[in-house]
Amino acid sequence: MELFLAWLLRQMRRARIVFVGLYLVVVAGFVYAEPRSAWTWLIVLLGALLCIGIWGLVGFWHYVFTQRRERENGIERSDG
């Protein structure tokens, strides 16, 4: 199970890069086609929030997975 979670985390990290790249291409197309449209800027804003959410989700799962693995290995971290 741990091996599967490690593989899944790597795939999620790669997918967020691809997702952001696609978002930038789509946004560039919308801004080029209709720069004065309110819908364009709504799409830009919502897409940016979605990208931030995906980066946050992947970061959260990376933190949770590494903390769990450290606890299983008996490594206790103290930040104080």
SULURWO-V551782 format. One record per residue. RES is the residue in one small letter. PSI is psi in degrees with one decimal (* if undefined). OMEGA is omega in whole degrees, 0 to 359 (* if undefined). BURIAL is # if it has 9 or more other C-alpha atoms within 8 Angstrom, else .. Layout:
res:RES psi:PSI omega:OMEGA burial:BURIAL
res:RES psi:PSI omega:OMEGA burial:BURIAL
//
This chain:
res:m psi:-39.7 omega:181 burial:.
res:e psi:-37.1 omega:178 burial:.
res:l psi:-40.1 omega:177 burial:.
res:f psi:-41.9 omega:179 burial:.
res:l psi:-39.0 omega:178 burial:#
res:a psi:-43.2 omega:178 burial:.
res:w psi:-43.5 omega:180 burial:.
res:l psi:-39.5 omega:178 burial:.
res:l psi:-41.4 omega:177 burial:#
res:r psi:-41.7 omega:180 burial:.
res:q psi:-39.0 omega:178 burial:.
res:m psi:-38.1 omega:179 burial:#
res:r psi:-38.3 omega:177 burial:#
res:r psi:-39.8 omega:183 burial:.
res:a psi:-34.3 omega:180 burial:.
res:r psi:-32.5 omega:176 burial:#
res:i psi:-45.2 omega:179 burial:.
res:v psi:-43.3 omega:181 burial:.
res:f psi:-44.1 omega:179 burial:#
res:v psi:-38.7 omega:177 burial:#
res:g psi:-44.3 omega:177 burial:.
res:l psi:-40.0 omega:178 burial:.
res:y psi:-44.6 omega:181 burial:#
res:l psi:-37.6 omega:178 burial:.
res:v psi:-44.8 omega:180 burial:.
res:v psi:-42.9 omega:180 burial:.
res:v psi:-42.0 omega:179 burial:#
res:a psi:-40.0 omega:178 burial:.
res:g psi:-43.7 omega:179 burial:.
res:f psi:-44.0 omega:181 burial:#
res:v psi:-36.7 omega:178 burial:#
res:y psi:-40.6 omega:185 burial:.
res:a psi:-45.9 omega:184 burial:.
res:e psi:74.8 omega:184 burial:.
res:p psi:-19.9 omega:183 burial:.
res:r psi:-2.6 omega:183 burial:.
res:s psi:138.5 omega:178 burial:.
res:a psi:-32.8 omega:179 burial:.
res:w psi:-35.7 omega:179 burial:.
res:t psi:-47.8 omega:183 burial:#
res:w psi:-27.3 omega:174 burial:.
res:l psi:-43.0 omega:178 burial:.
res:i psi:-41.7 omega:179 burial:#
res:v psi:-46.7 omega:182 burial:#
res:l psi:-48.6 omega:180 burial:.
res:l psi:-38.0 omega:177 burial:.
res:g psi:-39.9 omega:178 burial:#
res:a psi:-41.5 omega:178 burial:.
res:l psi:-38.8 omega:177 burial:.
res:l psi:-42.8 omega:178 burial:.
res:c psi:-43.3 omega:178 burial:#
res:i psi:-40.6 omega:178 burial:.
res:g psi:-41.3 omega:179 burial:.
res:i psi:-43.1 omega:178 burial:#
res:w psi:-40.1 omega:178 burial:#
res:g psi:-41.4 omega:179 burial:.
res:l psi:-45.1 omega:179 burial:.
res:v psi:-40.6 omega:177 burial:#
res:g psi:-41.0 omega:178 burial:.
res:f psi:-47.6 omega:181 burial:.
res:w psi:-34.1 omega:176 burial:#
res:h psi:-44.0 omega:179 burial:#
res:y psi:-46.9 omega:181 burial:.
res:v psi:-44.5 omega:183 burial:.
res:f psi:-43.7 omega:181 burial:#
res:t psi:-35.8 omega:177 burial:.
res:q psi:-41.1 omega:180 burial:.
res:r psi:-41.9 omega:180 burial:.
res:r psi:-38.2 omega:178 burial:.
res:e psi:-40.5 omega:179 burial:#
res:r psi:-37.6 omega:179 burial:#
res:e psi:-31.3 omega:179 burial:.
res:n psi:-3.1 omega:178 burial:.
res:g psi:13.6 omega:179 burial:.
res:i psi:120.1 omega:180 burial:.
res:e psi:121.6 omega:180 burial:.
res:r psi:137.6 omega:176 burial:.
res:s psi:119.5 omega:182 burial:.
res:d psi:15.3 omega:184 burial:.
res:g psi:* omega:* burial:.
//
